[in-house]
Amino acid sequence: MFEHVKAFPGDPILSLNEDFQVDPRANKVNLSIGIYFNADGKLPVMAAVHDAEHALAREIRPRPYLPMAGLPDYRDAVHQLVFGNACSVRTRQRIATLQTLGGSGALKVGADFLRRTLPNAQVWISDPSWENHRVVFERAGFIVNTYPYYDIATGGLRFAAMLDALHAIPNRHIVLLHACCHNPTGVDLDRNQWREVISLIEKKELLPFVDMAYQGFGTDLDDDAFAVRELAARGISCLVANSFSKNFALYGERCGGLSVVCQSDEEAMRVLGQLSGTVRSNYSNPPTYGAKVVHTVLRTPVLRTLWQTELASMCRRISAMRHAMYKQLQGRISDEIVSHYIQQRGMFTYTGLNTAQVDRLRTEHGVYLVRSGRMCVAGLNEQNISIVADAIARVLSR
Ligand code: LMR
């Protein structure tokens, strides 16, 4: 039956993370997967999450199936966090939001829905993009193309080329955008650039699918959602995938959401129904626990404040590590490349290292980066930063 099955070549991020776990070297450093580690190199349990879990443990309840679209209170909380308090009631009613298995689950449910709804559309992702974007959309049956994004020469954005490419995309095609903390480059659009892109999208009748996996890791929860809220306020049909893996450090609970901005409340009801049907045919309905934790934090003012404070401090730690890395490498590697650390933002930096150099970092120094040259800056700390900087300087010197 399975003689013809080919070996899985592995996933560029998850398989690397698994390799790291079994690497016996004591001073190995994991800067591959997009996970926030604290100053001690540990995966944190956020204080608000801890308190919410204790509160939930005091009232153990029966566990029926959730609705296909997920826990209603959680869906409201997702909606509020993604679209903000200023979202008008009229706009709010035109948005269908459902609970998903993390941000990846939202992409998958959205991709399946779109494949049936817009069978002639193709998908356009940034060059480069998160490796799994292509996989998710291709496996849903789409042709996936790229638009220019990252400028190797400057470590910044190829904005003019991006606009030209968006201009040439046929109408009713799907454009995948990163709301903030672009994965893998750490290069984001500023507000004026977003406004220009959104106007073009509106004019060209493109369908934006916004991936917001890092809300709170750029500037703050509201600023990071600027593009999403601008699209919704302008009444542009779009999809938004959001995730609580990173900003709640709840990676293993698979808490995410998919929101679809529609043209009327009646259309939103139909879309929600079709999305629920997509969930039913994939995994029936989502799990309860993580959604309850997230909802408890977001609806309890004291926990919400605690969560936001801790998230902001995580963000500051990442920024401090960027500056520390910059200092460590200044004068040892080229100015253009060293500037990436402070120019880019969010969890990731595109180091400019090529595949061979990344491989040497791993094999010779036990420092793990994704082979594209992406470094998860959130894995750096005071103890490992000089090991990493020395390894990079050595690899780049020959
Ligand atoms: C990453 O980009 O490293 C994370 O989003 C984890 C993943 O699923 O790839």
Residues whose N, C-alpha, C, O or C-beta is under 5 A from the ligand:
A	BS01	LMR	I13 S32 I33 G34
